[in-house]
Amino acid sequence: MATRRPAPAPYRCTECGWTTSKWAGRCAECQQWGTVVEATAQTGVMRNFAAVAPTTERAARPITAFTTAESPRRPSGVSEFDRVLGGGIVPGAAILLSGEPGVGKSTLLLEVAAQAARDGYRVLYISAEESTAQVRLRAERTGALHDELYLASETDLATVIGHVDEVQPSLLIVDSVQTVSSSLSEGLAGHPSQVREVAATLIRIAKERSLPVLIVGHVTKDGSIAGPRLLEHLVDVVCHFEGDRQTSLRFVRALKNRFGPTDEVGCFEMTGDGISEVPDPSGLFLGKGAPVSGTCVTVALEGRRALPVEIQALVIPTTAPNPRRVVNGVESSRVAMILAVLDRRAGLRVGDHDVYVSTVGGMKLTEPAGDLAIALAIASAATDRAIPHEVAAVGELSLTGEVRPVAQLAQRRTEAARLGYTGLIDAAVKDVASALERLGLEVRAASGGKGDRADPDPRRRERRPAEPDRPAPTSAPARLAIVPDPGARDDGIPELPGF
C-alpha cells in the first residue's frame, strides 16, 4: 500500500530556511523577527535556464591581469574616518555605519559629505528621516554648506534612484536604510524584506557605477544592527559609531572591512559646532594636578592606537554587612578577581571597606593589561600613599598573583615614554606583591617590627614560631593594619630605585 507523502510546511523563514506548520512572528532557529512568511507550493518542475555569454568588459580574466590601480582609494577629508576605512573610500564600496540614536551618525556623514564637496566631488545626501530644512539647519551650524552638496528628502527607493540618475554624484549617502522602502517588496519600511531589497539595490548601483555608497543603519536594544543579518554580509565595510552620552568623546570602529584592517579606531569629539577629530586623545583620559593616593596610569590599546588611561580608586571603611563594590569604565568581575588576588597574595584586606574604581574621561577599559594598574590604584588608596606621576603600570594578573606580559608591550612602552612616564612597571616585577613593595605600598602587621610583612595566608601565620624576645601569641593572629612606610620622602612619594 502506497504511503501518502507529508505535505510541505506552509510557512518558512527567509533567513535560515526553517519551516513550520503555523505562522510565527519570530523564527525559532535564527531568532529573527518578521522573517517567517508563507512558503510557495513545491511543483517539482525543474526550470531550465539558458546560458548568457558575458560581455567583453565582464569576461573572466586571470587574477594576475587585474591591478589595484583600477580602484584607487579616495580620501574622505576626515582623517580619523579614513584611518578606520584603511586609507580612504574605495570606488564602488558599500559602507554601513551603525550606532545608537543620537550618537552623531548623521553629523559625521554630513561632515564627510561637506569635505568631499570641498575637494571637488559631487555628493548626493538622501535624508529619509529628516526634512531638508532640518538638515540645512544642522549644516549651517556645522559649516557644511557647499554648492556641490546636493540634498533630498525621500523615502521611496525608485525616486532615490531617479535622483542618482539626475545628479550623477561621486558619493551617495543614504540616511537611513531602515526608513527607505521599495514598491517591489511587501511590508512597511524597516521590515526585513524591505531592508534586504533596499540594501541589495543600493549595492548593485554602487558596483555597476563604481559609486561609493554610505548607508546609515539603526541598532536594536542589544546593540546589534536592525534588520536581517544578510545586510552585514552584503556590504563591504561595517562601522560602528559609539560613545557615552555623558561625555563628548566618540569612537568609530570597523567590525568588517574588505579593503583594510578591522583593528583601527577613529576618535572624535562632539562640540557645539558639530563633530571634530581628535588625532591625539592621550590627554583626555588623564587627570591633572599633584599626585594623589588612589590613582595609577596604564597604557591601553584601542585598535592599533596606544592610549594612556588613568585609573582612580577609593577605599573607605564601612560598617555595612555587605561592603559596596562600585565600578565605572572597568568590568566588575575583573575588579572582584583583583581584590581576591590582593587579599590572598599580597595580604591587603579590604573585606570591611567600600571599594570604588573608575576611569577618567569615560574610557572603557576591557583588556586585561590594566589589571596591574587597578591593583596598584586600590593598594594606593588603601595605604593612602600616592604613586608618582612618572610611573605607569601594564600587566595582567593571574590568580596566583603573577604579573603576566601583555601584547604590544613595545608600542605601549614607546607611548608611555613619549608622554613622560619614565618608569613602567610590567611583568618584570614577577608578582603583584613585588610591585607593591617596589612602590612602598606593601601591607605590614600592626604588632610586627619593621620589615615584617604580613603573610597573606592566616594558617601559615598561625604556624610561624614566636621570636625569642617577645611572648608567643595565645589567641588569634595579630590583626592586619595598613600603615604608611616610615621610609617615605617628605613629599609623600616613596623612593623608586631604578627609575
C-alpha positions as CSV (number, residue, x, y, z in Angstrom):
1,M,0.0,0.0,0.0
2,A,1.4,3.3,-1.0
3,T,2.1,5.8,1.8
4,R,1.0,9.4,1.5
5,R,3.8,11.9,1.3
6,P,3.6,14.5,4.0
7,A,2.5,17.9,2.9
8,P,5.2,20.6,2.9
9,A,5.2,23.1,5.8
10,P,3.2,26.2,4.7
11,Y,5.5,28.7,6.4
12,R,9.2,29.2,6.0
13,C,11.9,31.5,7.3
14,T,13.5,33.6,4.6
15,E,16.8,33.9,6.5
16,C,17.7,30.3,7.5
17,G,15.0,28.2,5.8
18,W,13.3,27.0,9.0
19,T,9.8,25.6,8.3
20,T,6.8,25.4,10.5
21,S,3.1,24.5,10.1
22,K,1.9,27.7,11.9
23,W,2.9,31.2,11.4
24,A,5.3,32.7,14.0
25,G,6.4,36.3,14.4
26,R,9.9,35.2,15.3
27,C,12.0,32.4,13.8
28,A,12.8,29.6,16.3
29,E,16.1,28.8,14.6
30,C,17.8,32.1,13.8
31,Q,15.8,34.3,16.3
32,Q,15.0,36.9,13.6
33,W,11.7,38.8,13.7
34,G,9.3,39.1,10.8
35,T,11.1,36.6,8.6
36,V,8.6,33.8,8.7
37,V,6.4,34.0,5.5
38,E,4.1,31.7,3.6
39,A,6.0,29.2,1.5
40,T,5.1,28.6,-2.1
41,A,3.9,25.1,-3.1
42,Q,6.5,22.8,-4.4
43,T,5.7,21.9,-8.0
44,G,8.6,19.6,-8.6
45,V,9.2,21.1,-12.1
46,M,12.8,21.9,-12.8
47,R,13.3,25.1,-14.7
48,N,15.9,25.3,-17.4
49,F,18.0,28.5,-17.8
50,A,19.6,29.5,-21.0
51,A,23.3,30.4,-20.7
52,V,24.1,34.1,-21.5
53,A,27.5,35.0,-22.9
54,P,29.2,37.7,-20.8
55,T,30.3,40.9,-22.4
56,T,33.9,41.8,-23.1
57,E,34.2,44.1,-20.1
58,R,32.8,41.4,-17.7
59,A,34.6,38.4,-19.2
60,A,36.7,36.3,-16.8
61,R,40.4,37.0,-16.8
62,P,43.4,35.7,-14.9
63,I,43.7,37.2,-11.4
64,T,47.1,38.5,-12.3
65,A,45.6,40.6,-15.1
66,F,43.8,42.8,-12.6
67,T,45.6,45.7,-10.9
68,T,44.7,47.7,-7.8
69,A,45.2,50.9,-9.8
70,E,41.7,50.3,-11.2
71,S,40.2,51.1,-7.7
72,P,42.4,53.8,-6.0
73,R,41.4,55.0,-2.6
74,R,40.0,58.5,-2.3
75,P,40.4,60.4,1.0
76,S,37.1,61.4,2.6
77,G,38.6,64.6,4.0
78,V,38.2,63.2,7.6
79,S,41.5,61.6,8.5
80,E,40.1,59.7,11.5
81,F,37.4,58.2,9.3
82,D,40.0,57.3,6.7
83,R,42.0,55.6,9.4
84,V,39.1,53.2,10.1
85,L,38.4,52.6,6.4
86,G,42.0,51.6,5.8
87,G,43.2,54.8,4.0
88,G,40.1,56.2,2.2
89,I,37.0,55.3,0.3
90,V,37.2,52.7,-2.4
91,P,35.1,53.4,-5.6
92,G,32.1,51.1,-5.6
93,A,32.3,50.3,-1.9
94,A,29.2,49.9,0.2
95,I,29.8,51.2,3.7
96,L,27.4,50.7,6.6
97,L,27.6,53.0,9.6
98,S,25.6,51.9,12.7
99,G,25.2,53.4,16.1
100,E,22.9,54.3,19.0
101,P,20.2,57.0,18.4
102,G,21.7,60.5,18.9
103,V,25.3,59.4,18.9
104,G,26.2,61.5,15.9
105,K,25.9,59.3,12.8
106,S,24.2,61.9,10.6
107,T,26.5,64.7,11.8
108,L,29.6,62.6,10.9
109,L,28.3,61.7,7.5
110,L,27.3,65.3,6.8
111,E,30.9,66.4,7.7
112,V,32.2,63.7,5.3
113,A,29.9,64.9,2.6
114,A,31.0,68.6,3.1
115,Q,34.7,67.7,3.0
116,A,34.1,65.6,-0.2
117,A,32.3,68.6,-1.8
118,R,35.1,70.9,-0.9
119,D,37.5,68.6,-2.6
120,G,35.6,69.0,-5.9
121,Y,33.4,65.8,-5.7
122,R,29.6,66.0,-6.2
123,V,27.8,64.4,-3.3
124,L,24.1,63.4,-3.0
125,Y,22.7,63.2,0.5
126,I,19.4,61.4,0.8
127,S,17.7,62.0,4.1
128,A,14.8,59.7,4.8
129,E,14.4,60.6,8.4
130,E,14.7,64.4,8.5
131,S,13.3,67.2,6.3
132,T,15.6,69.3,4.1
133,A,15.1,72.2,6.4
134,Q,16.3,70.3,9.4
135,V,19.4,69.1,7.5
136,R,20.0,72.6,6.3
137,L,19.9,74.0,9.9
138,R,22.5,71.4,11.0
139,A,24.7,72.1,8.0
140,E,24.6,75.8,8.9
141,R,25.6,75.1,12.5
142,T,28.5,72.7,11.5
143,G,29.7,74.8,8.4
144,A,28.8,72.1,5.9
145,L,27.2,74.3,3.2
146,H,28.6,73.8,-0.3
147,D,27.2,74.1,-3.8
148,E,28.4,70.6,-4.8
149,L,26.5,69.0,-1.9
150,Y,23.0,68.1,-3.1
151,L,20.3,67.3,-0.6
152,A,17.0,65.5,-1.0
153,S,14.4,64.1,1.5
154,E,13.0,60.9,0.1
155,T,11.7,57.6,1.3
156,D,10.9,55.8,-1.9
157,L,13.7,53.7,-3.4
158,A,12.6,54.3,-7.1
159,T,12.7,58.1,-6.5
160,V,16.1,57.8,-4.9
161,I,17.5,56.1,-8.0
162,G,15.9,58.8,-10.1
163,H,17.9,61.4,-8.0
164,V,21.1,59.4,-8.6
165,D,20.4,59.4,-12.4
166,E,19.8,63.1,-12.4
167,V,22.5,64.4,-10.1
168,Q,25.3,61.9,-11.2
169,P,27.1,62.1,-7.9
170,S,30.6,60.8,-7.0
171,L,29.4,59.9,-3.5
172,L,26.0,58.8,-2.3
173,I,24.8,58.9,1.3
174,V,21.5,57.3,2.4
175,D,20.2,58.1,5.9
176,S,18.9,55.5,6.7
177,V,18.3,52.1,5.1
178,Q,15.5,51.2,7.6
179,T,13.4,54.2,6.5
180,V,13.6,53.7,2.7
181,S,11.0,51.4,1.1
182,S,10.6,49.8,-2.2
183,S,7.3,49.1,-4.1
184,L,8.7,45.8,-5.3
185,S,8.7,44.3,-1.8
186,E,5.9,43.8,0.7
187,G,5.8,45.3,4.2
188,L,6.5,48.6,5.7
189,A,9.8,50.4,5.8
190,G,12.1,48.7,8.2
191,H,10.7,45.2,7.5
192,P,13.4,42.6,6.9
193,S,12.3,42.1,3.3
194,Q,12.3,45.8,2.7
195,V,15.7,46.3,4.2
196,R,17.0,43.4,2.1
197,E,15.6,44.8,-1.1
198,V,16.8,48.4,-0.5
199,A,20.3,47.3,0.5
200,A,20.6,44.9,-2.5
201,T,19.5,47.7,-4.9
202,L,21.9,50.3,-3.5
203,I,24.8,47.9,-3.5
204,R,24.1,46.9,-7.1
205,I,24.1,50.5,-8.1
206,A,27.4,51.0,-6.3
207,K,29.1,48.1,-8.1
208,E,27.7,48.9,-11.5
209,R,28.6,52.6,-11.5
210,S,31.7,52.5,-9.2
211,L,29.8,54.8,-6.9
212,P,30.7,54.6,-3.2
213,V,27.6,54.5,-1.0
214,L,27.5,55.3,2.7
215,I,24.5,53.8,4.4
216,V,23.2,54.6,7.9
217,G,21.9,51.6,9.9
218,H,19.8,51.5,13.1
219,V,20.6,49.3,16.0
220,T,18.3,47.2,18.3
221,K,18.1,47.3,22.1
222,D,21.0,44.8,22.4
223,G,23.3,46.9,20.2
224,S,23.1,44.7,17.0
225,I,22.2,46.2,13.6
226,A,18.5,46.2,13.0
227,G,17.2,44.1,10.1
228,P,18.3,40.8,8.6
229,R,21.8,39.5,9.2
230,L,22.2,39.5,5.4
231,L,22.6,43.2,5.5
232,E,26.1,42.9,7.1
233,H,27.1,40.2,4.6
234,L,26.1,42.3,1.6
235,V,28.1,45.5,2.4
236,D,31.8,45.8,2.1
237,V,32.5,47.7,5.3
238,V,30.6,47.7,8.6
239,C,31.5,50.5,11.0
240,H,30.0,51.1,14.5
241,F,29.8,54.6,16.0
242,E,29.8,54.5,19.8
243,G,30.1,56.8,22.7
244,D,28.9,57.7,26.1
245,R,26.0,60.2,26.3
246,Q,27.5,61.8,29.3
247,T,30.8,62.6,27.6
248,S,31.6,64.2,24.2
249,L,34.1,61.5,23.1
250,R,33.0,59.3,20.2
251,F,34.7,56.2,18.6
252,V,34.3,54.7,15.2
253,R,35.3,51.0,15.0
254,A,35.4,48.8,11.9
255,L,33.6,45.5,12.5
256,K,34.1,44.3,8.9
257,N,36.4,45.7,6.2
258,R,37.1,44.0,2.9
259,F,39.6,46.7,2.0
260,G,41.7,47.1,5.2
261,P,42.2,46.1,8.8
262,T,39.5,45.9,11.4
263,D,41.6,46.9,14.4
264,E,41.7,50.6,13.8
265,V,39.7,53.1,15.9
266,G,38.8,56.7,15.0
267,C,38.4,59.3,17.8
268,F,36.0,62.2,17.5
269,E,34.6,64.8,19.9
270,M,31.1,66.3,19.8
271,T,31.1,70.0,20.1
272,G,28.6,72.8,19.7
273,D,29.8,73.3,16.2
274,G,29.4,69.7,15.2
275,I,32.0,66.9,15.3
276,S,35.7,67.4,15.3
277,E,38.6,64.9,15.0
278,V,40.9,64.0,18.0
279,P,44.2,62.9,16.4
280,D,45.9,62.6,19.8
281,P,43.4,61.7,22.5
282,S,46.1,61.0,25.1
283,G,45.3,63.9,27.4
284,L,41.5,63.1,27.5
285,F,42.0,60.1,29.9
286,L,44.5,61.6,32.3
287,G,43.9,63.6,35.5
288,K,45.5,66.9,36.4
289,G,47.3,68.2,39.4
290,A,49.7,66.8,42.0
291,P,50.0,63.1,42.8
292,V,47.0,61.8,44.9
293,S,46.6,58.4,46.5
294,G,44.4,56.0,44.7
295,T,45.4,56.8,41.1
296,C,47.6,54.9,38.6
297,V,48.1,55.2,34.9
298,T,48.1,52.3,32.4
299,V,48.6,52.2,28.6
300,A,45.7,50.6,26.8
301,L,45.3,49.7,23.2
302,E,42.3,50.9,21.2
303,G,42.8,49.1,17.9
304,R,46.4,50.0,16.9
305,R,46.5,53.1,19.0
306,A,48.1,53.2,22.4
307,L,46.2,55.4,24.9
308,P,47.2,56.3,28.4
309,V,44.3,55.8,30.8
310,E,44.2,56.9,34.4
311,I,42.5,54.6,36.9
312,Q,41.2,56.0,40.1
313,A,40.3,54.0,43.2
314,L,38.7,55.0,46.6
315,V,38.8,52.7,49.6
316,I,36.8,53.7,52.7
317,P,35.9,51.7,55.8
318,T,32.3,50.7,56.3
319,T,30.1,49.1,59.0
320,A,27.6,47.6,56.5
321,P,27.4,43.8,56.4
322,N,27.9,43.9,52.6
323,P,30.6,46.3,51.5
324,R,30.0,48.1,48.2
325,R,31.9,47.4,45.0
326,V,31.2,50.2,42.6
327,V,33.0,50.3,39.2
328,N,32.8,52.7,36.2
329,G,34.6,52.1,33.0
330,V,36.0,48.7,34.1
331,E,34.5,45.2,34.4
332,S,33.1,44.5,37.9
333,S,34.1,40.8,37.6
334,R,37.8,41.8,37.0
335,V,37.8,44.1,39.9
336,A,36.4,41.4,42.1
337,M,39.1,39.0,41.0
338,I,41.8,41.6,41.6
339,L,40.5,42.2,45.1
340,A,40.7,38.5,45.8
341,V,44.3,38.3,44.5
342,L,45.3,41.3,46.6
343,D,43.8,39.7,49.7
344,R,45.3,36.2,49.2
345,R,48.6,37.0,47.6
346,A,49.5,40.4,49.0
347,G,47.7,40.5,52.3
348,L,45.6,43.5,51.5
349,R,42.4,43.1,53.5
350,V,39.5,45.3,52.2
351,G,36.7,43.0,53.2
352,D,35.3,45.6,55.6
353,H,35.9,48.5,53.2
354,D,33.8,50.0,50.3
355,V,35.8,50.0,47.1
356,Y,35.2,52.4,44.2
357,V,37.1,52.0,40.9
358,S,36.7,54.3,37.9
359,T,38.4,55.5,34.8
360,V,39.0,59.2,33.8
361,G,37.1,60.7,30.8
362,G,34.6,57.9,30.3
363,M,37.1,55.5,28.9
364,K,36.0,51.8,28.9
365,L,38.9,49.5,29.8
366,T,38.2,46.0,28.8
367,E,41.6,44.4,28.1
368,P,43.4,42.5,31.0
369,A,46.5,44.7,30.5
370,G,45.0,47.1,33.0
371,D,44.9,44.6,35.9
372,L,48.1,45.7,37.5
373,A,47.2,49.4,37.4
374,I,43.8,48.6,39.0
375,A,45.6,46.7,41.8
376,L,48.1,49.4,42.4
377,A,45.4,52.1,42.4
378,I,43.4,50.1,45.0
379,A,46.6,49.5,47.1
380,S,47.5,53.2,46.9
381,A,44.0,54.2,48.1
382,A,44.1,51.6,50.9
383,T,47.5,52.7,52.2
384,D,46.9,56.4,51.4
385,R,50.2,56.6,49.6
386,A,50.5,58.4,46.2
387,I,52.1,56.8,43.1
388,P,54.4,59.3,41.4
389,H,53.2,60.9,38.2
390,E,56.1,59.4,36.1
391,V,55.1,55.8,36.9
392,A,52.7,53.7,34.7
393,A,51.8,50.1,35.1
394,V,50.9,47.5,32.4
395,G,50.3,43.8,33.1
396,E,47.8,41.1,33.5
397,L,47.2,39.5,36.9
398,S,46.7,35.8,37.3
399,L,45.0,34.1,40.2
400,T,48.5,33.1,41.6
401,G,49.4,36.8,41.9
402,E,51.8,36.6,38.9
403,V,52.1,39.6,36.6
404,R,51.9,38.2,33.1
405,P,53.2,40.0,29.9
406,V,50.7,41.7,27.6
407,A,50.6,42.1,23.8
408,Q,52.3,45.0,22.0
409,L,54.4,45.9,25.0
410,A,57.0,47.8,22.9
411,Q,54.3,50.1,21.5
412,R,52.9,50.7,25.0
413,R,56.4,51.5,26.3
414,T,57.1,53.9,23.4
415,E,53.8,55.8,24.0
416,A,54.5,55.9,27.8
417,A,58.0,57.3,27.2
418,R,56.6,59.9,24.7
419,L,54.2,61.2,27.4
420,G,56.9,61.4,30.1
421,Y,56.3,58.1,32.0
422,T,59.9,57.2,32.7
423,G,59.0,54.3,35.0
424,L,56.9,51.5,33.5
425,I,56.0,48.6,35.9
426,D,55.3,45.4,33.9
427,A,55.9,41.7,34.0
428,A,59.5,42.2,35.1
429,V,58.3,42.6,38.7
430,K,57.2,38.9,38.6
431,D,54.2,39.2,41.1
432,V,51.9,41.8,42.5
433,A,53.4,41.7,46.0
434,S,56.8,42.7,44.5
435,A,55.1,45.5,42.6
436,L,53.6,46.8,45.9
437,E,57.0,46.6,47.6
438,R,58.6,48.5,44.8
439,L,56.2,51.4,45.2
440,G,56.2,51.2,49.0
441,L,52.5,50.1,49.1
442,E,53.0,46.8,50.9
443,V,50.9,45.8,53.9
444,R,52.6,45.4,57.4
445,A,51.3,43.8,60.5
446,A,50.4,46.2,63.3
447,S,52.2,44.1,66.0
448,G,55.3,43.2,63.9
449,G,58.5,45.0,63.6
450,K,59.9,47.0,60.7
451,G,60.1,44.9,57.6
452,D,57.9,42.1,59.0
453,R,55.4,41.9,56.1
454,A,52.2,40.1,56.9
455,D,51.8,36.6,55.4
456,P,48.6,36.6,53.2
457,D,47.8,33.0,54.4
458,P,46.5,33.1,58.0
459,R,47.2,29.4,58.5
460,R,50.9,30.0,57.8
461,R,50.9,32.9,60.2
462,E,49.5,30.7,63.0
463,R,52.2,28.1,62.4
464,R,55.0,30.7,62.4
465,P,57.3,30.3,65.6
466,A,57.4,33.1,68.1
467,E,60.5,35.2,68.3
468,P,62.6,34.8,71.5
469,D,62.4,38.4,72.6
470,R,58.6,38.5,72.9
471,P,56.0,36.1,74.1
472,A,54.1,33.9,71.6
473,P,50.5,35.0,70.9
474,T,48.0,32.9,72.8
475,S,44.9,34.0,70.8
476,A,44.2,34.7,67.2
477,P,46.9,36.2,64.9
478,A,47.5,39.9,65.0
479,R,45.0,42.0,63.2
480,L,46.5,43.5,60.0
481,A,46.6,47.2,59.8
482,I,47.5,49.4,56.8
483,V,50.2,51.8,57.9
484,P,52.5,54.1,55.8
485,D,56.1,53.2,55.1
486,P,58.3,55.1,57.6
487,G,61.0,55.4,55.0
488,A,58.9,57.7,52.7
489,R,60.1,61.0,51.5
490,D,58.8,64.3,52.9
491,D,56.6,64.9,49.9
492,G,54.7,61.6,50.5
493,I,56.2,59.9,47.4
494,P,58.3,56.7,48.1
495,E,61.8,56.4,46.6
496,L,61.8,54.4,43.4
497,P,65.1,52.7,42.8
498,G,65.8,52.1,39.2
499,F,63.6,54.9,37.9
